Amino acid sequence: MYALLTVGEKISHSSTRAFAQGDYVRGMMLDAMADAALFSMEAGLQRALRQPARSG
């Protein structure tokens, strides 16, 4: 099984814009928040996929 998870392009564009404007702290914070959200989604997906397998 393959899955593609994304937090969307808005956060990516916001981060890129912050870096381009020289606001490196904001850019790094946006990147960190996006990473945390993505890892959280991945963990949730894994739990959701494992649950039926355990019950079966």
C-alpha positions as CSV (number, residue, x, y, z in Angstrom):
1,M,0.0,0.0,0.0
2,Y,1.2,3.5,-0.8
3,A,-0.1,6.7,0.6
4,L,0.7,10.3,-0.1
5,L,0.2,12.7,2.7
6,T,0.7,16.4,2.5
7,V,0.0,19.5,4.6
8,G,-0.8,21.4,1.4
9,E,1.0,24.1,-0.5
10,K,-0.1,27.1,1.5
11,I,2.2,26.4,4.3
12,S,5.0,25.6,1.9
13,H,4.5,28.9,0.1
14,S,4.3,30.8,3.4
15,S,7.6,29.3,4.5
16,T,9.3,30.0,1.2
17,R,8.0,33.6,1.2
18,A,9.3,34.1,4.8
19,F,12.8,32.9,3.8
20,A,12.8,35.1,0.7
21,Q,11.9,38.1,2.9
22,G,14.8,37.4,5.2
23,D,12.5,36.3,8.1
24,Y,14.4,33.0,8.7
25,V,12.9,32.4,12.2
26,R,9.4,32.5,10.8
27,G,10.4,30.3,7.9
28,M,11.9,27.7,10.2
29,M,8.9,27.8,12.5
30,L,6.5,27.3,9.6
31,D,8.7,24.4,8.4
32,A,8.7,22.8,11.8
33,M,5.0,23.2,12.2
34,A,4.4,21.6,8.8
35,D,6.8,18.7,9.7
36,A,5.0,18.1,13.0
37,A,1.6,18.1,11.3
38,L,2.9,15.7,8.7
39,F,4.4,13.3,11.2
40,S,1.2,13.4,13.2
41,M,-0.9,12.5,10.1
42,E,1.5,9.6,9.3
43,A,1.1,8.2,12.8
44,G,-2.7,8.5,12.6
45,L,-2.8,6.8,9.2
46,Q,-0.6,3.9,10.5
47,R,-3.0,3.4,13.5
48,A,-6.0,3.5,11.2
49,L,-4.5,0.9,8.9
50,R,-3.3,-1.4,11.7
51,Q,-6.6,-1.5,13.5
52,P,-8.5,-3.6,11.0
53,A,-5.6,-5.9,10.6
54,R,-5.5,-6.6,14.4
55,S,-9.3,-7.1,14.5
56,G,-9.3,-9.5,11.6
